Amino acid sequence: MKISGATIVRNAIQFGYPVVEAIRSVLPICDEYIVNVGDSSDDTLDLIKSIKDPKIKIFERVWDMSIGQDVLSIETDFAISQCQGDWVFYNQTDELVHEKDLIQIKACMKRYLHDANIDGLQLRWLHFFGSFYRYRIDAGWFQKQTRVIKNNGLYESHDGAWGFRRKDKKPLKTLKTPFFIYHYGWVNDPQMMAMRRKNAHRLGFFAQLTEKEKALEYDYGHLSRFPVYFGTHPAVIQETIQQHTVSQQDWENIVRQYWWNPLLWFRVRYKTGHRVKYKME
């Protein structure tokens, strides 16, 4: 069995995406890792080259940004078309996997490789927000998604690389797994997040927002309204977490408030099963 990793990236430095950490988090179980690098206005290409791992294969592409968010699906499909593995683990530039899950994820791939009833593996999501110790469970934040698919040409990316679907329009048959995707795209400082939001608007995301809402300064609000994450993070992102002042202050408050909680004592990688059906403003 051969495993391919894949991602797409453009202007990762300008918009503060932890693409190096994302790649490195999945790389240990991959036989190859395909990186589709779009024409960037920063040094993203050099950043990817700096990883210097022989398993990484870089494809330089000119992305057609005039078509909006569909460009992300098109470039994702290109990256996957270059994969040679039996499975493809597709993670975006702010999506990491914990090293403790890798061996078990690989074991699932091996077990279901020839099972015609399984198209891919569905992972649980931790959407960190404002702090590396708070995550979203409210409306508008999907809590599971397929990021591992069989490489047989039957699937395509859709909705701005939000997920995958079968080309024959049949339902995607996925195995629900207990493994996490650590999504860090919403932890950056407010100024960086404001830049990202404007870029996302240009691509057609968040079209439901009014012009007044689009013009508002980015504000995380009081983080205590979101669930606490007591567990550990992937090792490759630890340095970034330690340098994130808001997260460090938040963690100090969490320790003071929840000193009695066994989840804190043992740093359990836990996500509540509770779901809030309305959007938490």
C-alpha positions as CSV (number, residue, x, y, z in Angstrom):
1,M,0.0,0.0,0.0
2,K,1.2,3.4,-1.0
3,I,0.0,6.7,0.6
4,S,0.1,10.1,-1.0
5,G,-0.3,13.4,0.8
6,A,-1.5,16.5,-1.0
7,T,-2.1,20.2,-0.5
8,I,-2.5,23.4,-2.4
9,V,-0.9,26.7,-1.3
10,R,-0.6,30.3,-2.4
11,N,0.6,33.4,-0.4
12,A,0.9,31.3,2.8
13,I,3.4,33.8,4.3
14,Q,1.3,36.8,3.5
15,F,-1.8,35.3,5.2
16,G,-0.1,33.5,8.0
17,Y,-0.9,29.9,7.2
18,P,1.1,27.2,9.0
19,V,1.7,25.2,5.8
20,V,5.1,23.8,6.8
21,E,3.7,22.4,10.0
22,A,0.6,21.1,8.1
23,I,2.8,19.2,5.7
24,R,5.1,17.8,8.3
25,S,2.2,16.6,10.4
26,V,1.1,14.1,7.7
27,L,4.5,13.4,6.0
28,P,5.6,10.5,8.3
29,I,2.9,8.1,6.9
30,C,3.2,9.3,3.3
31,D,5.3,7.8,0.6
32,E,5.1,11.0,-1.4
33,Y,3.6,14.5,-0.8
34,I,2.3,16.6,-3.6
35,V,2.3,20.4,-3.2
36,N,0.5,22.6,-5.7
37,V,2.1,26.0,-5.3
38,G,0.2,28.8,-6.9
39,D,1.8,32.0,-8.3
40,S,2.4,33.9,-5.0
41,S,3.4,37.5,-4.3
42,D,5.5,36.4,-1.3
43,D,8.1,33.7,-0.8
44,T,5.8,30.7,-0.4
45,L,7.6,28.6,-3.0
46,D,10.9,29.1,-1.2
47,L,9.2,28.2,2.1
48,I,8.0,24.9,0.7
49,K,11.4,24.1,-0.8
50,S,13.0,24.8,2.6
51,I,11.4,21.7,4.0
52,K,13.9,19.7,2.0
53,D,12.2,16.3,2.2
54,P,12.7,13.9,-0.8
55,K,9.1,12.8,-0.5
56,I,7.8,16.3,-1.4
57,K,7.0,16.9,-5.1
58,I,6.3,20.6,-6.0
59,F,4.2,21.7,-8.9
60,E,4.2,25.4,-9.7
61,R,1.0,26.6,-11.2
62,V,-0.7,29.9,-12.3
63,W,-4.1,29.9,-10.6
64,D,-7.0,31.5,-12.4
65,M,-8.2,33.7,-9.5
66,S,-10.9,35.3,-11.7
67,I,-13.2,32.3,-11.4
68,G,-13.6,32.8,-7.6
69,Q,-13.6,30.0,-5.0
70,D,-13.9,27.2,-7.7
71,V,-10.2,27.8,-8.3
72,L,-9.5,26.0,-5.0
73,S,-11.4,22.9,-6.1
74,I,-9.7,22.9,-9.6
75,E,-6.2,23.2,-8.1
76,T,-7.0,20.5,-5.5
77,D,-8.1,18.2,-8.3
78,F,-4.9,18.9,-10.1
79,A,-2.8,18.1,-7.0
80,I,-4.6,14.8,-6.5
81,S,-4.2,13.9,-10.2
82,Q,-0.5,13.9,-9.6
83,C,-0.7,11.4,-6.7
84,Q,0.5,7.9,-7.3
85,G,-0.7,6.3,-4.0
86,D,-3.5,4.0,-3.3
87,W,-4.9,6.6,-0.8
88,V,-4.6,10.4,-0.8
89,F,-4.5,12.3,2.5
90,Y,-5.5,15.8,1.6
91,N,-4.9,18.5,4.2
92,Q,-5.2,22.2,3.7
93,T,-2.5,24.7,4.8
94,D,-4.0,25.2,8.3
95,E,-5.0,21.6,9.0
96,L,-2.8,19.3,11.1
97,V,-2.9,15.8,12.4
98,H,-1.6,14.7,15.8
99,E,1.4,12.3,15.6
100,K,-0.4,9.9,18.0
101,D,-3.1,9.3,15.4
102,L,-0.9,8.6,12.4
103,I,-0.3,4.9,12.9
104,Q,-4.0,4.2,13.5
105,I,-5.0,6.2,10.4
106,K,-2.6,4.2,8.3
107,A,-3.9,1.0,9.8
108,C,-7.5,2.1,8.7
109,M,-6.2,2.7,5.2
110,K,-4.7,-0.7,5.0
111,R,-7.8,-2.5,6.5
112,Y,-10.2,-0.8,4.0
113,L,-8.0,-0.6,1.0
114,H,-10.0,-3.3,-0.9
115,D,-13.4,-2.6,0.7
116,A,-15.7,-1.4,-2.1
117,N,-18.1,-0.1,0.6
118,I,-15.6,2.5,1.7
119,D,-14.6,5.6,-0.4
120,G,-12.8,7.5,2.2
121,L,-12.2,8.2,5.9
122,Q,-14.1,10.9,7.8
123,L,-12.2,12.7,10.5
124,R,-13.5,14.8,13.4
125,W,-12.7,18.5,13.5
126,L,-11.4,20.8,16.1
127,H,-11.9,24.3,14.8
128,F,-9.7,26.4,17.1
129,F,-10.9,30.0,17.5
130,G,-9.0,32.9,18.9
131,S,-7.0,30.6,21.2
132,F,-5.3,27.3,20.8
133,Y,-7.4,26.2,23.7
134,R,-10.9,27.1,22.5
135,Y,-12.9,25.6,19.6
136,R,-16.2,26.0,17.8
137,I,-19.2,23.7,18.0
138,D,-21.9,26.0,16.9
139,A,-23.9,26.4,13.7
140,G,-21.8,27.0,10.6
141,W,-18.8,25.0,11.7
142,F,-18.8,21.5,10.3
143,Q,-17.7,18.9,12.9
144,K,-16.6,16.1,10.6
145,Q,-15.3,15.9,7.0
146,T,-13.6,13.5,4.6
147,R,-9.9,14.2,4.1
148,V,-8.7,10.7,3.2
149,I,-9.9,9.2,-0.1
150,K,-9.0,6.3,-2.3
151,N,-7.0,7.3,-5.4
152,N,-9.1,5.7,-8.1
153,G,-10.3,8.7,-10.0
154,L,-13.9,8.4,-8.8
155,Y,-13.9,11.6,-6.7
156,E,-13.6,15.3,-7.1
157,S,-13.2,18.4,-4.9
158,H,-16.2,20.7,-4.6
159,D,-17.4,24.0,-3.1
160,G,-14.0,25.7,-2.9
161,A,-12.2,22.6,-1.7
162,W,-14.6,22.2,1.2
163,G,-14.9,18.5,0.7
164,F,-15.1,15.6,-1.8
165,R,-17.9,14.0,-3.8
166,R,-18.3,11.1,-6.2
167,K,-18.2,12.1,-9.9
168,D,-21.1,9.6,-10.6
169,K,-23.3,11.6,-8.1
170,K,-23.7,8.6,-5.8
171,P,-23.4,9.3,-2.0
172,L,-19.8,9.2,-0.7
173,K,-19.4,6.1,1.4
174,T,-17.1,7.1,4.3
175,L,-15.9,5.4,7.5
176,K,-16.4,7.6,10.6
177,T,-13.2,7.6,12.6
178,P,-12.3,9.0,16.0
179,F,-9.2,10.9,14.7
180,F,-9.0,14.7,14.8
181,I,-8.1,17.3,12.3
182,Y,-6.6,20.3,14.1
183,H,-7.8,23.3,12.2
184,Y,-5.8,26.4,13.1
185,G,-7.0,28.9,10.5
186,W,-9.0,31.0,13.0
187,V,-6.3,31.6,15.6
188,N,-4.3,34.4,14.1
189,D,-4.3,37.9,15.3
190,P,-7.3,40.1,14.3
191,Q,-5.3,42.1,11.8
192,M,-4.3,39.0,9.9
193,M,-7.8,37.6,10.1
194,A,-9.2,40.8,8.7
195,M,-6.9,40.4,5.7
196,R,-7.9,36.8,5.2
197,R,-11.6,37.8,5.3
198,K,-11.2,40.4,2.6
199,N,-9.3,37.8,0.5
200,A,-12.1,35.3,1.1
201,H,-14.7,37.8,0.0
202,R,-12.8,38.3,-3.2
203,L,-13.0,34.6,-3.9
204,G,-16.8,34.5,-3.1
205,F,-16.8,33.1,0.4
206,F,-19.1,34.5,3.0
207,A,-21.3,36.0,0.3
208,Q,-24.2,36.2,2.8
209,L,-22.5,39.0,4.8
210,T,-23.7,42.6,4.2
211,E,-21.3,45.3,3.1
212,K,-21.4,46.7,6.6
213,E,-20.5,43.4,8.2
214,K,-17.6,43.0,5.7
215,A,-16.2,46.4,6.7
216,L,-16.2,45.6,10.5
217,E,-12.9,45.2,12.3
218,Y,-12.3,41.5,13.1
219,D,-13.0,40.7,16.7
220,Y,-13.0,37.3,18.4
221,G,-15.0,38.5,21.4
222,H,-14.9,36.9,24.8
223,L,-13.4,33.4,24.3
224,S,-14.9,32.0,27.5
225,R,-18.2,31.3,25.6
226,F,-16.5,28.5,23.6
227,P,-15.6,25.0,24.9
228,V,-12.1,24.5,26.5
229,Y,-9.6,22.2,24.8
230,F,-7.6,20.4,27.6
231,G,-5.5,18.1,25.4
232,T,-2.2,18.3,23.6
233,H,-1.5,19.6,20.1
234,P,0.6,18.1,17.3
235,A,4.3,18.4,18.2
236,V,5.1,20.4,15.0
237,I,2.9,23.4,16.1
238,Q,4.2,23.6,19.7
239,E,6.6,26.5,19.1
240,T,3.8,28.6,17.4
241,I,1.5,28.0,20.4
242,Q,4.2,29.0,22.9
243,Q,4.6,32.3,21.0
244,H,0.9,33.0,20.9
245,T,0.3,35.5,23.8
246,V,-3.5,35.2,23.8
247,S,-3.4,31.4,24.0
248,Q,-0.8,31.5,26.8
249,Q,-2.9,33.9,28.8
250,D,-6.0,31.8,28.1
251,W,-4.3,28.6,29.3
252,E,-3.3,30.3,32.5
253,N,-6.9,31.2,33.1
254,I,-8.0,27.7,32.2
255,V,-5.6,26.1,34.7
256,R,-6.8,28.3,37.5
257,Q,-10.5,27.6,36.7
258,Y,-10.3,23.9,36.0
259,W,-7.4,22.8,38.2
260,W,-9.7,20.0,39.6
261,N,-10.6,18.5,36.1
262,P,-8.9,15.2,35.3
263,L,-9.0,16.1,31.6
264,L,-6.6,18.9,32.5
265,W,-4.4,16.7,34.7
266,F,-3.8,14.1,31.9
267,R,-4.1,16.5,29.0
268,V,-6.7,14.4,27.4
269,R,-7.4,15.0,23.7
270,Y,-11.1,15.4,24.1
271,K,-13.9,17.1,22.2
272,T,-17.4,17.5,23.7
273,G,-20.2,15.6,22.0
274,H,-22.4,18.6,22.6
275,R,-23.4,20.7,19.6
276,V,-24.9,24.2,19.6
277,K,-27.4,24.6,16.8
278,Y,-27.3,28.4,16.6
279,K,-24.4,30.6,15.7
280,M,-22.6,31.9,18.8
281,E,-21.9,35.6,18.2
